[in-house]
């Protein structure tokens, strides 16, 4: 007897359940004593979450002609960041295996540098897109654009730190210059004035819910400086 097809609500519920399982699995692994996933995967996950916020803003910015393009860019960034969550973990574990076997150690080490570099690049692009949506997107979702930028800047700083840790002893490598430039650029973007915020509820931005013309209670965002960590000299970060 054929199994009847799932209804749309059932498919949606299953997708949401799988998504929760993936997130729970990632957080559980990060919280474990396993060497990976760790900070690189966490930074990539933050980039993915930031891009997802921008997808929401773009979808609810139907009056802006650039909304569809912005949504596509945000989706591409989110999907690539999701891939980088896994790639960062794999690259570190491959390096550990190469060290143990003594084969292709330098090639494996390069991957532990290039993967967080790509995470930093993706995060910087999210910051750039967030600025665009701050200026042109739905004013009622301004807090979401700002939050995406704050989160992505932290991810850039984290990924850049990992590049430098894994390049210790290679101060002339051009990738150090690149990640430092990315950190400077995203930090400078935080100091530039964005689009004017609609004053309401003691100056806090009101976020839309339901249809694009309805408003709900205030939503605020805040951010802080990211930290730095050390690594084992001459090799990628030790875990």
N, C-alpha and C positions, 0 to 999 in steps of 0.2 A: 504494500500500500504506500503510495507516494506521500511524502511529508508535505503538508501545505506550506506555501511560501510565508515568510514572516511579514507581518504588517509593518508599515513605516515606523510607528511608535516602538515596536519590538526591536527593529533593526537599530534605531537610534539608541535605545536603552542598552543593547548589546555593545554598540560602539563605545558608548560612554563607560560601560563596565570595563571593557578592555583597556580604555585609556587610563582609567583609575588604577588598573592592575599594573600597567606599564610604569606609571608614575610611582606607585608604591614599591614596585620592584627596584626602580632606580634609586629611590631614597633609601630603601633597605640595604642595597649593596653599598651605597656611599657610606652609610652608617656602620657597615660591618668592618671586620679586621682584614678584609681582602685588600690587596695593594691597589686595585682599580675596580670600578671607577672611583675617581676622586675629584680634585679641584678643577681639572680641565673639563671633565664631563659636566660638572656642576655649572661652570661658566657657560658651556654650550647650551645647557638647559635654560639658563637665564636668558640667553640670546633668543632662544626659541619662544619663550614666554613673552619677551618684549615684542617680538615680531607678531605674535598672536594678538597682543593688545592692539597693535597698529592695524591688523586686519579688521578688528571690531570697529575701530574708529573709521576706517575707510568705508566699510559697509554701511555705516550710519551717516556718511557724509554725502548723501545723494545729490545735494545741490552743487557740489564741486565737480567740475568736469574732469578733474584728474583723479577722482576717487577710484575708478576701476583699475587704472594703471598702478596706483599706490597699493591697492589691495593685492594685485598680482605680485608686485615686488615683495610685499610683506610675506605673502604665502611662500614664495620661492626662498626667502631668507629663513622662514620657519622650518621648512622641510630640510634645507641644507643643515641648519643648526641641529635638527633632530638626528641627522646622520652623524654629525660631528660628536654627539654625545657618545655614540658607540665607537667611533674611530679613535677618539682620544684614549679610551680604555684599551682598545686593541693595540694601539701603537706602543703604549707603555708595557703591556704584557709581552708583546713581541720583543721589546728591548730587553726585558728581564730574561726571556728565554734565550736571546742571542748572547747575553753575557754568560749565561750558564754553559752554553754550548761552545762559545768562542767563535761562532760563525756569523759573518755579516753584522758585526756589532755596530760599526759606524753607520751603515745604512739604516739600521733599526733606530739608532740615536737620532738621525736626521728626521725621522718621522715624528719623534717626540717633540721636535722643534716646529716642524711645518704644520702639525695639526693645531696646536694652540695659536700659531700665527694666523691660520685661517679663521679660527674662532674670533680672534681680535679684529680681523678684517670684517667679518660678518657683523660683529657688534658695532663697529664704527659705521657701517652702512645703515644699520638700524637707527642709530642716533641721527644720521643725516635725514632719513625718511621721517623720523619722529618730528624733526624740526619743520619739515614740509607740512606735515599734518597739523602741527600746532598752528601754523599760519593759515592754512587753507581748509582744514577739516571742520567737522562739527564742533562749534564752540562749547557745546554742552558736554563734550567728551574731552575737553582740554586736559583734564587731570590724567586721563588714560594715556594721551600722547606724552605728557610730561613724565609720567611714571615709566613708560617704555624707555624714554631717553635715560632716566636715572638708572634703571636696571641695566641697560645695555652698556652704559659708561662703566659701571662696576665690573661687568663681564669683560670689557676691553682691558681694564686695569689688571684683572686677575690673569687673563690669558697672556698679556704682555709680561707680567711677572714670571710666568712659567717659561716663556721663551727665553728670558734672561737667565733664569735658573739653569735651564738645560743647555745654555750656551756659555756657561761659566768657563772662563779661560779662553774665550774666543771673542774678545772685545772688538775686533775689527770686522766681525761678520755683519753684513749689511742688514740682516734681519733684526738685529738689535736697534739699528737706526730706524727701521721701519716701525717697529712696535712703539718705540718712544715717540715717534712722530704721531702715530695714531692716538696715543694717550694724550698728547698735547692738544691735538685737534678736538677730541671729544670733550676734554676739559674746558677748552676755550668756548665750545658751543654752549656750555652751561652758563657762561658769563654773558653771552649775547642775549639781548632782550628778544623774547618771542612775541607771538601775536597777543594783542590786548585781551585780558581775561574779563569776562562779563562779571561785574560785581554783584554778588548776592550772597545771602547767608554769611555775613561777616567776611566777605571777600573770597569765599571758597567757591570752587567751580561746581555747578550742578550737573549731574550726569543723567543722560536720558535712559529711560527704560521702556520696554515694549516698542511701540512705534517710534519713528524718528522724530515726531513732533511732541512727544510726551516727555516730561521731566520727572525725576525722582529726587530723593534726598541728596545732600551734598556728599561728595567724595573728595578726599584729600590724599596727597602723596607727599612723601618726604624721602630724603636720601642722605647718605653720609659717606665719608671717605672709606675707601677699601684698604685692606691691609696688605702686607707683603710677607713672604715667607722665604726661608732659606732652603738651600738644597745641598746635596752632597757634592763637594768639589769634583769637577771633571766628569760628571755624569748627570743624567736627568734626575729630577727630584727623587729623593729616596723615600720609600714608603714601607 
